[in-house]
Amino acid sequence: MAAPNDLSITVRDSRFGRGQAMPRWWCNGDPVATAWMNSLSASFPRGEALFIDSVKAFRDGAPAKLEREIRAFMQQEVNHSREHLAFNRAASDAGYDIAGVDARIAANTDLARTRPPIVQLAVTIALEHFTAMFAHMFLKDPKAFFDPHGPQAAIWRWHAIEEIEHKGVAYDTFLHATRDWPRRRRWMLKAVIMLRITRRFIHHRSRDALDFMAQDGIIGWRAKARIAWYLFGKPGALRRIFPAWLAYFLPGFHPWNRDDRALIARYDSAFADAAMPAE
């Protein structure tokens, strides 16, 4: 399987929430959902900078189609970083101290950058699979995260659309970079990295969510129980993405084995600001 030949990766240079105050508990008054979503947003600017650099390292010699997709991927990720920086500033203006969270994220991305380039790319494809799974779930059933009627939901719909569009770019870059590897060696690297990333992702994002909850006075075992129930009980986003996570380890896996572009069509007209030029 490969990316569809008719795939269009559209760069939507959209901006959200400028000059508008964000409620402290912007997820419909739910401090737990707000904490989790804030923890995701806090991780995006530094994480996406790592993604861009890891893919860029293997751009030379890529087929022309993949090279164009890499360029669009990078443009989309730059825009995502810009908008989530603005979103994070709004969360800070709403009263959250994000300095400690950001320092931990910086330490983790700095550690990732000490690894060999191909390992950094394997980290990227694992985390891109997480973002693609979350994007699919958000567009299919956004209430798996929060009730999407507030003004802050728009940035997450926009981000989800573009994550689906470019979900195969880093993976195709990885396949290109390891094209001379035995299949077993390639699978072992991506599988081991995914297992490590899964553990670290759940741990770090939950820890950062607990940091935000503590700033609201929600602490101790009750805080841990509430974030665990949110993620694995109801609405249970992590529980619900488990089959898609498991598919990553199957022979012949490719992000586009599940063609979910129909989800994009539900929302895309709202963000048709700019299109990737045809070549």
Backbone as CSV, one residue per row, in Angstrom:
resi,resn,N_x,N_y,N_z,CA_x,CA_y,CA_z,C_x,C_y,C_z
1,MET,0.843,-1.192,0.000,0.000,0.000,0.000,0.874,1.237,0.000
2,ALA,0.409,2.297,-0.646,1.115,3.570,-0.658,0.080,4.675,-0.597
3,ALA,0.551,5.908,-0.519,-0.363,7.045,-0.519,-1.168,7.049,-1.821
4,PRO,-2.440,7.407,-1.778,-3.245,7.437,-2.995,-2.645,8.370,-4.041
5,ASN,-2.713,7.962,-5.307,-2.146,8.789,-6.371,-2.848,10.137,-6.492
6,ASP,-4.125,10.171,-6.124,-4.884,11.415,-6.239,-4.917,12.205,-4.932
7,LEU,-4.035,11.864,-3.987,-3.991,12.584,-2.715,-3.569,14.024,-2.927
8,SER,-4.297,14.925,-2.329,-3.965,16.343,-2.364,-3.652,16.808,-0.953
9,ILE,-2.450,17.335,-0.748,-2.059,17.872,0.552,-2.165,19.390,0.451
10,THR,-3.173,19.931,1.103,-3.507,21.343,0.977,-2.967,22.118,2.173
11,VAL,-2.230,23.167,1.904,-1.686,24.014,2.959,-2.683,25.135,3.231
12,ARG,-3.347,25.059,4.366,-4.370,26.038,4.736,-3.765,27.003,5.746
13,ASP,-3.446,28.185,5.316,-2.762,29.150,6.184,-3.790,29.868,7.052
14,SER,-4.397,29.110,7.953,-5.472,29.629,8.793,-4.937,30.126,10.130
15,ARG,-5.667,31.070,10.706,-5.338,31.615,12.019,-6.570,31.576,12.897
16,PHE,-6.334,31.325,14.198,-7.447,31.089,15.103,-7.281,31.890,16.393
17,GLY,-8.397,32.453,16.833,-8.481,33.003,18.181,-7.670,34.243,18.466
18,ARG,-7.196,34.928,17.447,-6.413,36.127,17.717,-7.305,37.197,18.356
19,GLY,-6.814,37.764,19.455,-7.550,38.830,20.109,-8.765,38.384,20.894
20,GLN,-8.935,37.079,21.072,-10.083,36.570,21.815,-9.595,35.869,23.083
21,ALA,-10.202,36.222,24.198,-9.862,35.562,25.454,-10.382,34.130,25.434
22,MET,-9.590,33.192,25.951,-9.985,31.794,26.003,-10.409,31.463,27.432
23,PRO,-11.584,30.857,27.603,-11.983,30.455,28.959,-10.952,29.492,29.554
24,ARG,-10.804,29.551,30.860,-9.823,28.671,31.499,-10.157,27.210,31.216
25,TRP,-11.396,26.808,31.430,-11.827,25.443,31.120,-12.588,25.482,29.806
26,TRP,-11.839,25.620,28.732,-12.443,25.867,27.422,-13.145,24.632,26.850
27,CYS,-12.841,23.447,27.375,-13.525,22.222,26.928,-14.860,22.094,27.657
28,ASN,-15.778,22.986,27.334,-17.134,22.901,27.873,-17.166,22.856,29.402
29,GLY,-16.239,23.580,30.017,-16.210,23.649,31.467,-15.636,22.427,32.150
30,ASP,-15.004,21.533,31.402,-14.451,20.295,31.962,-12.951,20.471,32.198
31,PRO,-12.490,20.521,33.451,-11.057,20.741,33.699,-10.185,19.573,33.274
32,VAL,-10.730,18.346,33.270,-9.933,17.172,32.898,-9.695,17.155,31.389
33,ALA,-10.761,17.315,30.596,-10.597,17.384,29.143,-9.720,18.559,28.754
34,THR,-9.915,19.700,29.412,-9.090,20.872,29.120,-7.624,20.577,29.399
35,ALA,-7.347,19.915,30.524,-5.960,19.610,30.877,-5.309,18.702,29.846
36,TRP,-6.036,17.660,29.388,-5.470,16.743,28.399,-5.221,17.460,27.070
37,MET,-6.195,18.221,26.604,-6.026,18.912,25.333,-4.938,19.983,25.431
38,ASN,-4.838,20.656,26.564,-3.750,21.619,26.753,-2.396,20.921,26.740
39,SER,-2.341,19.714,27.296,-1.064,18.985,27.298,-0.664,18.598,25.878
40,LEU,-1.650,18.237,25.035,-1.345,17.951,23.637,-0.850,19.194,22.928
41,SER,-1.578,20.294,23.091,-1.192,21.521,22.407,0.195,21.982,22.832
42,ALA,0.495,21.841,24.116,1.809,22.266,24.606,2.940,21.500,23.929
43,SER,2.673,20.250,23.536,3.727,19.418,22.950,3.945,19.685,21.463
44,PHE,2.987,20.328,20.800,3.045,20.408,19.343,4.185,21.269,18.797
45,PRO,4.411,22.492,19.270,5.443,23.295,18.600,6.820,22.641,18.577
46,ARG,7.284,22.150,19.708,8.604,21.515,19.729,8.578,20.156,19.030
47,GLY,7.496,19.423,19.207,7.399,18.125,18.555,7.380,18.238,17.048
48,GLU,6.623,19.190,16.531,6.521,19.321,15.084,7.808,19.859,14.472
49,ALA,8.565,20.654,15.224,9.882,21.066,14.738,10.798,19.856,14.565
50,LEU,10.695,18.907,15.514,11.462,17.661,15.391,11.008,16.864,14.179
51,PHE,9.702,16.782,13.951,9.187,16.041,12.802,9.730,16.622,11.502
52,ILE,9.681,17.930,11.390,10.158,18.593,10.168,11.617,18.257,9.918
53,ASP,12.449,18.390,10.936,13.879,18.149,10.765,14.170,16.686,10.464
54,SER,13.410,15.775,11.068,13.690,14.356,10.842,13.342,13.946,9.417
55,VAL,12.273,14.505,8.864,11.905,14.200,7.484,12.842,14.909,6.514
56,LYS,13.161,16.151,6.813,14.045,16.921,5.936,15.400,16.237,5.761
57,ALA,15.865,15.539,6.796,17.172,14.885,6.742,17.251,13.827,5.650
58,PHE,16.092,13.307,5.198,16.082,12.247,4.191,15.382,12.688,2.905
59,ARG,15.269,13.994,2.711,14.555,14.493,1.539,15.368,14.322,0.265
60,ASP,16.680,14.477,0.343,17.516,14.390,-0.857,17.401,13.012,-1.488
61,GLY,17.168,12.992,-2.787,17.061,11.746,-3.522,15.697,11.116,-3.497
62,ALA,14.746,11.745,-2.820,13.387,11.193,-2.783,12.734,11.336,-4.146
63,PRO,11.823,10.438,-4.516,11.074,10.603,-5.763,10.357,11.953,-5.787
64,ALA,10.109,12.441,-7.000,9.561,13.794,-7.135,8.241,13.964,-6.390
65,LYS,7.355,12.968,-6.481,6.069,13.072,-5.785,6.270,13.159,-4.283
66,LEU,7.137,12.306,-3.744,7.393,12.330,-2.314,8.052,13.640,-1.908
67,GLU,8.942,14.153,-2.732,9.601,15.418,-2.407,8.581,16.542,-2.310
68,ARG,7.589,16.565,-3.204,6.532,17.587,-3.132,5.700,17.411,-1.862
69,GLU,5.423,16.153,-1.529,4.638,15.893,-0.330,5.411,16.286,0.928
70,ILE,6.711,16.053,0.937,7.532,16.469,2.071,7.476,17.982,2.233
71,ARG,7.563,18.692,1.134,7.508,20.153,1.211,6.160,20.617,1.777
72,ALA,5.062,20.013,1.322,3.738,20.378,1.834,3.610,19.996,3.310
73,PHE,4.128,18.816,3.669,4.139,18.378,5.065,4.827,19.415,5.940
74,MET,5.979,19.878,5.517,6.730,20.857,6.294,5.957,22.168,6.415
75,GLN,5.320,22.600,5.342,4.546,23.834,5.392,3.366,23.707,6.352
76,GLN,2.679,22.567,6.285,1.569,22.363,7.207,2.052,22.358,8.650
77,GLU,3.145,21.660,8.919,3.628,21.564,10.292,4.096,22.921,10.835
78,VAL,4.692,23.735,9.992,5.077,25.082,10.422,3.840,25.865,10.851
79,ASN,2.776,25.777,10.071,1.545,26.477,10.422,0.936,25.926,11.708
80,HIS,0.990,24.607,11.881,0.466,24.020,13.114,1.236,24.537,14.326
81,SER,2.550,24.602,14.209,3.360,25.097,15.321,2.993,26.529,15.663
82,ARG,2.843,27.363,14.648,2.491,28.771,14.871,1.161,28.911,15.593
83,GLU,0.160,28.141,15.147,-1.165,28.275,15.746,-1.222,27.698,17.160
84,HIS,-0.472,26.629,17.405,-0.497,26.083,18.763,0.355,26.912,19.714
85,LEU,1.346,27.617,19.216,2.020,28.598,20.062,1.034,29.672,20.507
86,ALA,0.209,30.141,19.571,-0.811,31.133,19.920,-1.828,30.546,20.890
87,PHE,-2.232,29.302,20.652,-3.177,28.633,21.545,-2.582,28.494,22.944
88,ASN,-1.309,28.126,23.020,-0.658,27.958,24.321,-0.544,29.295,25.057
89,ARG,-0.308,30.370,24.314,-0.281,31.690,24.948,-1.658,32.032,25.519
90,ALA,-2.711,31.655,24.789,-4.065,31.918,25.282,-4.346,31.115,26.550
91,ALA,-3.855,29.869,26.610,-4.012,29.072,27.824,-3.257,29.710,28.985
92,SER,-2.082,30.254,28.685,-1.323,30.956,29.715,-2.064,32.207,30.178
93,ASP,-2.631,32.942,29.234,-3.404,34.131,29.592,-4.635,33.773,30.423
94,ALA,-5.153,32.543,30.237,-6.305,32.093,31.013,-5.915,31.674,32.429
95,GLY,-4.612,31.704,32.732,-4.173,31.463,34.097,-3.280,30.265,34.314
96,TYR,-2.986,29.490,33.260,-2.136,28.318,33.430,-0.658,28.683,33.273
97,ASP,0.155,28.158,34.161,1.609,28.276,34.049,2.101,27.072,33.254
98,ILE,2.578,27.318,32.025,3.004,26.210,31.166,4.520,26.074,31.115
99,ALA,5.243,26.893,31.902,6.704,26.887,31.826,7.282,25.522,32.184
100,GLY,6.789,24.910,33.251,7.314,23.607,33.651,7.020,22.532,32.630
101,VAL,5.813,22.552,32.078,5.450,21.600,31.033,6.350,21.776,29.820
102,ASP,6.546,23.018,29.404,7.378,23.284,28.228,8.820,22.853,28.465
103,ALA,9.322,23.041,29.666,10.703,22.634,29.965,10.855,21.122,29.846
104,ARG,9.865,20.368,30.296,9.938,18.909,30.164,9.859,18.488,28.702
105,ILE,9.000,19.133,27.940,8.897,18.817,26.516,10.210,19.126,25.809
106,ALA,10.823,20.264,26.144,12.113,20.629,25.543,13.175,19.579,25.870
107,ALA,13.194,19.095,27.102,14.179,18.076,27.477,13.970,16.795,26.681
108,ASN,12.718,16.417,26.465,12.432,15.188,25.715,12.806,15.328,24.246
109,THR,12.474,16.461,23.628,12.825,16.629,22.218,14.332,16.787,22.049
110,ASP,14.984,17.432,23.015,16.448,17.543,22.946,17.086,16.160,23.037
111,LEU,16.538,15.297,23.879,17.050,13.927,23.978,16.853,13.194,22.657
112,ALA,15.687,13.340,22.042,15.422,12.670,20.764,16.421,13.117,19.700
113,ARG,16.817,14.369,19.746,17.740,14.896,18.733,19.161,14.371,18.893
114,THR,19.458,13.717,20.003,20.779,13.110,20.160,20.848,11.739,19.501
115,ARG,19.704,11.190,19.074,19.677,9.872,18.457,20.057,9.962,16.984
116,PRO,20.447,8.846,16.363,20.772,8.859,14.931,19.578,9.336,14.116
117,PRO,19.823,9.968,12.964,18.717,10.497,12.156,17.632,9.484,11.831
118,ILE,17.990,8.233,11.556,16.964,7.251,11.200,16.102,6.910,12.418
119,VAL,16.672,6.978,13.617,15.882,6.759,14.827,14.941,7.941,15.044
120,GLN,15.420,9.146,14.794,14.546,10.315,14.890,13.377,10.186,13.912
121,LEU,13.641,9.667,12.719,12.561,9.477,11.759,11.595,8.394,12.240
122,ALA,12.107,7.346,12.874,11.234,6.303,13.421,10.374,6.858,14.557
123,VAL,10.942,7.745,15.361,10.155,8.434,16.391,9.044,9.248,15.736
124,THR,9.386,9.925,14.655,8.404,10.758,13.963,7.253,9.924,13.413
125,ILE,7.548,8.787,12.782,6.448,8.011,12.196,5.561,7.424,13.289
126,ALA,6.135,7.116,14.445,5.313,6.619,15.549,4.374,7.713,16.056
127,LEU,4.912,8.901,16.270,4.086,9.999,16.780,3.115,10.504,15.722
128,GLU,3.511,10.455,14.451,2.580,10.820,13.388,1.415,9.836,13.328
129,HIS,1.666,8.578,13.677,0.557,7.626,13.720,-0.400,7.988,14.854
130,PHE,0.144,8.403,15.984,-0.723,8.859,17.062,-1.557,10.060,16.617
131,THR,-0.937,11.040,15.987,-1.705,12.214,15.567,-2.743,11.837,14.514
132,ALA,-2.414,10.894,13.629,-3.385,10.458,12.625,-4.559,9.729,13.267
133,MET,-4.279,8.895,14.266,-5.361,8.202,14.965,-6.258,9.193,15.691
134,PHE,-5.651,10.146,16.383,-6.437,11.164,17.074,-7.231,12.009,16.078
135,ALA,-6.607,12.353,14.944,-7.301,13.161,13.940,-8.515,12.422,13.401
136,HIS,-8.344,11.140,13.093,-9.466,10.330,12.604,-10.595,10.320,13.633
137,MET,-10.244,10.086,14.883,-11.255,10.016,15.930,-11.936,11.366,16.115
138,PHE,-11.150,12.445,16.057,-11.747,13.766,16.284,-12.733,14.129,15.184
139,LEU,-12.404,13.821,13.940,-13.322,14.145,12.850,-14.505,13.190,12.808
140,LYS,-14.281,11.946,13.218,-15.376,10.973,13.208,-16.315,11.177,14.396
141,ASP,-15.747,11.376,15.573,-16.550,11.522,16.783,-15.809,12.439,17.753
142,PRO,-15.885,13.746,17.536,-15.116,14.671,18.371,-15.445,14.587,19.851
143,LYS,-16.604,14.058,20.213,-16.938,13.945,21.624,-16.078,12.911,22.338
144,ALA,-15.250,12.192,21.589,-14.251,11.343,22.230,-13.225,12.178,22.978
145,PHE,-13.162,13.479,22.673,-12.244,14.396,23.341,-12.999,15.460,24.133
146,PHE,-13.927,16.150,23.459,-14.754,17.152,24.133,-15.889,17.526,23.192
147,ASP,-16.918,18.149,23.745,-18.057,18.562,22.935,-17.628,19.738,22.055
148,PRO,-17.621,19.565,20.728,-16.912,20.500,19.848,-17.747,21.704,19.395
149,HIS,-18.434,22.349,20.301,-19.276,23.468,19.893,-18.683,24.826,20.251
150,GLY,-17.660,24.854,21.072,-17.047,26.123,21.438,-16.117,26.628,20.349
151,PRO,-15.732,27.901,20.425,-14.874,28.478,19.388,-13.490,27.850,19.315
152,GLN,-13.020,27.250,20.406,-11.683,26.646,20.380,-11.640,25.363,19.563
153,ALA,-12.788,24.793,19.216,-12.793,23.538,18.467,-12.259,23.703,17.052
154,ALA,-12.346,24.910,16.492,-11.978,25.113,15.090,-10.514,24.762,14.827
155,ILE,-9.627,25.129,15.727,-8.199,24.853,15.499,-7.946,23.348,15.478
156,TRP,-8.698,22.607,16.289,-8.494,21.155,16.347,-9.050,20.472,15.104
157,ARG,-10.158,20.972,14.548,-10.665,20.423,13.287,-9.677,20.675,12.161
158,TRP,-9.186,21.902,12.070,-8.199,22.261,11.043,-6.955,21.388,11.154
159,HIS,-6.457,21.246,12.373,-5.250,20.438,12.587,-5.516,18.977,12.205
160,ALA,-6.672,18.448,12.584,-7.005,17.055,12.282,-7.071,16.803,10.784
161,ILE,-7.673,17.726,10.045,-7.764,17.588,8.593,-6.377,17.446,7.980
162,GLU,-5.463,18.309,8.368,-4.140,18.282,7.755,-3.314,17.099,8.236
163,GLU,-3.536,16.653,9.460,-2.829,15.456,9.920,-3.248,14.230,9.122
164,ILE,-4.512,14.136,8.785,-4.946,13.022,7.941,-4.316,13.128,6.563
165,GLU,-4.327,14.324,5.988,-3.780,14.479,4.641,-2.317,14.058,4.553
166,HIS,-1.530,14.421,5.542,-0.082,14.141,5.420,0.366,12.947,6.266
167,LYS,-0.591,12.097,6.677,-0.248,11.023,7.605,0.724,10.006,7.031
168,GLY,0.838,9.914,5.710,1.743,8.941,5.115,3.088,9.504,4.703
169,VAL,3.300,10.804,4.842,4.516,11.407,4.290,5.756,10.941,5.048
170,ALA,5.741,11.050,6.365,6.907,10.609,7.135,7.137,9.111,6.961
171,TYR,6.046,8.349,6.880,6.187,6.899,6.713,6.794,6.559,5.354
172,ASP,6.340,7.237,4.303,6.926,6.998,2.981,8.386,7.435,2.944
173,THR,8.710,8.489,3.686,10.109,8.910,3.782,10.926,7.838,4.492
174,PHE,10.360,7.236,5.521,11.039,6.150,6.232,11.250,4.956,5.307
175,LEU,10.237,4.596,4.536,10.389,3.487,3.590,11.464,3.792,2.557
176,HIS,11.504,5.047,2.085,12.541,5.434,1.128,13.929,5.365,1.769
177,ALA,14.038,5.865,3.004,15.340,5.899,3.675,15.857,4.502,3.988
178,THR,14.958,3.535,4.177,15.356,2.168,4.537,15.109,1.192,3.387
179,ARG,15.076,1.722,2.167,14.709,0.885,1.009,15.687,-0.262,0.791
180,ASP,16.919,-0.142,1.269,17.901,-1.215,1.109,17.985,-2.117,2.340
181,TRP,17.149,-1.883,3.319,17.170,-2.700,4.533,16.358,-3.977,4.318
182,PRO,16.719,-5.055,4.999,15.815,-6.218,5.056,14.521,-5.822,5.766
183,ARG,13.424,-6.426,5.353,12.128,-6.057,5.927,12.099,-6.281,7.438
184,ARG,12.739,-7.337,7.900,12.729,-7.629,9.329,13.423,-6.520,10.121
185,ARG,14.543,-6.033,9.592,15.264,-4.958,10.297,14.410,-3.696,10.360
186,ARG,13.756,-3.361,9.263,12.900,-2.167,9.236,11.760,-2.320,10.241
187,TRP,11.117,-3.514,10.232,9.998,-3.741,11.144,10.449,-3.675,12.598
188,MET,11.590,-4.257,12.908,12.074,-4.256,14.285,12.298,-2.835,14.784
189,LEU,12.889,-1.982,13.951,13.144,-0.608,14.376,11.829,0.113,14.641
190,LYS,10.909,0.050,13.693,9.668,0.813,13.874,8.840,0.253,15.022
191,ALA,8.856,-1.083,15.228,8.063,-1.686,16.298,8.621,-1.336,17.668
192,VAL,9.934,-1.463,17.823,10.553,-1.149,19.114,10.347,0.317,19.460
193,ILE,10.535,1.182,18.481,10.358,2.611,18.736,8.906,2.917,19.078
194,MET,7.952,2.294,18.385,6.545,2.550,18.702,6.208,2.130,20.126
195,LEU,6.715,0.996,20.573,6.443,0.559,21.940,7.009,1.553,22.948
196,ARG,8.214,2.032,22.686,8.811,3.009,23.601,8.058,4.333,23.560
197,ILE,7.709,4.765,22.361,7.003,6.034,22.215,5.628,5.963,22.864
198,THR,4.947,4.839,22.739,3.625,4.707,23.343,3.700,4.885,24.854
199,ARG,4.644,4.210,25.452,4.807,4.337,26.905,5.129,5.770,27.297
200,ARG,6.065,6.379,26.573,6.482,7.728,26.918,5.379,8.748,26.609
201,PHE,4.682,8.551,25.499,3.630,9.482,25.133,2.535,9.512,26.198
202,ILE,2.042,8.343,26.581,0.966,8.298,27.571,1.448,8.848,28.907
203,HIS,2.671,8.468,29.293,3.209,8.951,30.565,3.380,10.468,30.565
204,HIS,4.034,11.000,29.545,4.352,12.437,29.555,3.122,13.306,29.367
205,ARG,2.243,12.891,28.446,1.051,13.723,28.251,0.148,13.661,29.493
206,SER,0.049,12.501,30.125,-0.759,12.399,31.343,-0.136,13.208,32.467
207,ARG,1.178,13.133,32.600,1.854,13.905,33.644,1.632,15.396,33.448
208,ASP,1.711,15.855,32.191,1.494,17.275,31.935,0.037,17.661,32.181
209,ALA,-0.897,16.758,31.836,-2.306,17.030,32.143,-2.509,17.126,33.652
210,LEU,-1.869,16.248,34.417,-1.969,16.306,35.868,-1.374,17.596,36.412
211,ASP,-0.347,18.113,35.758,0.230,19.403,36.137,-0.821,20.504,35.994
212,PHE,-1.511,20.515,34.851,-2.551,21.524,34.649,-3.703,21.326,35.639
213,MET,-4.079,20.080,35.908,-5.157,19.827,36.862,-4.762,20.281,38.263
214,ALA,-3.495,20.080,38.623,-3.041,20.519,39.944,-3.176,22.028,40.094
215,GLN,-2.997,22.752,39.001,-3.162,24.199,39.055,-4.624,24.599,39.276
216,ASP,-5.525,23.651,39.074,-6.944,23.864,39.380,-7.341,23.233,40.714
217,GLY,-6.337,22.762,41.465,-6.616,22.176,42.769,-7.060,20.734,42.723
218,ILE,-6.918,20.076,41.572,-7.306,18.667,41.440,-6.035,17.839,41.554
219,ILE,-5.834,17.178,42.671,-4.558,16.518,42.956,-4.798,15.127,43.533
220,GLY,-3.681,14.407,43.707,-3.722,13.121,44.381,-4.332,12.017,43.538
221,TRP,-4.765,10.957,44.209,-5.273,9.785,43.488,-6.539,10.112,42.719
222,ARG,-7.323,11.079,43.200,-8.538,11.438,42.466,-8.197,12.042,41.110
223,ALA,-7.152,12.841,41.059,-6.741,13.413,39.780,-6.299,12.310,38.823
224,LYS,-5.498,11.371,39.308,-5.031,10.275,38.460,-6.197,9.410,37.988
225,ALA,-7.148,9.181,38.872,-8.309,8.375,38.494,-9.144,9.086,37.440
226,ARG,-9.283,10.388,37.573,-10.109,11.134,36.618,-9.469,11.188,35.239
227,ILE,-8.141,11.360,35.158,-7.506,11.405,33.838,-7.498,10.003,33.229
228,ALA,-7.336,8.959,34.048,-7.372,7.595,33.525,-8.763,7.257,32.985
229,TRP,-9.800,7.676,33.690,-11.156,7.397,33.226,-11.445,8.171,31.941
230,TYR,-10.977,9.417,31.874,-11.168,10.217,30.664,-10.521,9.545,29.447
231,LEU,-9.328,8.984,29.622,-8.584,8.409,28.505,-9.004,6.983,28.170
232,PHE,-9.332,6.180,29.185,-9.573,4.754,28.959,-11.007,4.321,29.264
233,GLY,-11.758,5.170,29.938,-13.137,4.845,30.257,-14.094,5.589,29.343
234,LYS,-14.587,6.723,29.800,-15.497,7.532,29.016,-15.043,8.982,29.055
235,PRO,-14.836,9.614,27.893,-15.124,9.131,26.539,-14.122,8.112,25.994
236,GLY,-12.912,8.045,26.565,-12.023,6.924,26.269,-11.308,6.970,24.937
237,ALA,-10.684,8.091,24.587,-10.019,8.201,23.290,-8.912,7.161,23.128
238,LEU,-8.087,6.958,24.157,-6.999,5.985,24.020,-7.533,4.562,23.900
239,ARG,-8.574,4.250,24.614,-9.186,2.921,24.470,-9.713,2.718,23.052
240,ARG,-10.305,3.740,22.487,-10.972,3.606,21.197,-10.006,3.562,20.023
241,ILE,-8.784,4.079,20.202,-7.822,4.018,19.094,-6.979,2.745,19.135
242,PHE,-7.200,1.870,20.120,-6.331,0.704,20.270,-6.266,-0.159,19.012
243,PRO,-7.390,-0.475,18.327,-7.259,-1.296,17.110,-6.368,-0.651,16.049
244,ALA,-6.484,0.657,15.873,-5.638,1.344,14.888,-4.184,1.354,15.333
245,TRP,-3.945,1.467,16.646,-2.571,1.395,17.163,-1.994,0.007,16.893
246,LEU,-2.772,-1.027,17.127,-2.293,-2.393,16.933,-1.959,-2.663,15.472
247,ALA,-2.707,-2.046,14.556,-2.484,-2.262,13.129,-1.086,-1.839,12.697
248,TYR,-0.469,-0.934,13.437,0.873,-0.455,13.116,1.893,-1.592,13.063
249,PHE,1.646,-2.662,13.807,2.602,-3.763,13.918,2.349,-4.873,12.905
250,LEU,1.282,-4.761,12.136,0.949,-5.822,11.196,1.838,-5.766,9.955
251,PRO,2.153,-6.910,9.350,2.882,-6.901,8.074,2.083,-6.127,7.025
252,GLY,2.791,-5.346,6.249,2.138,-4.584,5.191,1.449,-3.329,5.666
253,PHE,1.678,-2.934,6.925,1.048,-1.709,7.405,1.492,-0.506,6.575
254,HIS,0.529,0.352,6.301,0.804,1.686,5.757,-0.297,2.590,6.278
255,PRO,0.013,3.848,6.623,-1.044,4.746,7.128,-2.253,4.848,6.217
256,TRP,-2.044,4.681,4.915,-3.154,4.812,3.977,-3.875,3.494,3.716
257,ASN,-3.563,2.443,4.498,-4.422,1.258,4.434,-5.850,1.612,4.841
258,ARG,-5.972,2.640,5.664,-7.293,3.188,5.999,-7.415,4.558,5.326
259,ASP,-8.146,4.587,4.236,-8.350,5.836,3.501,-9.544,6.557,4.124
260,ASP,-9.253,7.554,4.936,-10.307,8.264,5.661,-10.470,9.700,5.175
261,ARG,-10.174,9.918,3.893,-10.334,11.273,3.363,-11.785,11.731,3.363
262,ALA,-12.738,10.793,3.414,-14.145,11.190,3.474,-14.435,12.028,4.714
263,LEU,-13.687,11.801,5.794,-13.877,12.605,6.988,-13.499,14.065,6.751
264,ILE,-12.484,14.274,5.904,-12.048,15.635,5.617,-13.159,16.418,4.937
265,ALA,-13.876,15.754,4.036,-14.917,16.434,3.258,-16.019,17.004,4.136
266,ARG,-16.181,16.472,5.354,-17.215,16.987,6.247,-16.924,18.421,6.681
267,TYR,-15.645,18.786,6.724,-15.264,20.048,7.339,-14.402,20.944,6.464
268,ASP,-13.852,20.410,5.388,-12.768,21.090,4.694,-13.158,22.459,4.153
269,SER,-14.402,22.658,3.751,-14.778,23.924,3.136,-14.567,25.102,4.072
270,ALA,-14.564,24.850,5.362,-14.374,25.941,6.316,-12.946,26.455,6.344
271,PHE,-12.013,25.676,5.798,-10.607,26.045,5.896,-9.937,26.136,4.527
272,ALA,-10.695,26.409,3.495,-10.117,26.458,2.143,-9.473,27.816,1.906
273,ASP,-8.421,28.087,2.672,-7.771,29.397,2.598,-6.661,29.447,1.550
274,ALA,-5.957,28.340,1.418,-4.832,28.323,0.492,-4.611,26.895,0.046
275,ALA,-4.240,26.708,-1.196,-4.045,25.370,-1.746,-2.605,25.182,-2.154
276,MET,-2.132,23.950,-2.018,-0.802,23.609,-2.503,-0.789,23.773,-4.018
277,PRO,0.131,24.593,-4.556,0.134,24.807,-6.004,0.406,23.535,-6.775
278,ALA,-0.305,23.368,-7.851,-0.077,22.216,-8.716,1.262,22.338,-9.425
279,GLU,1.887,21.209,-9.668,3.182,21.210,-10.362,3.148,20.219,-11.515
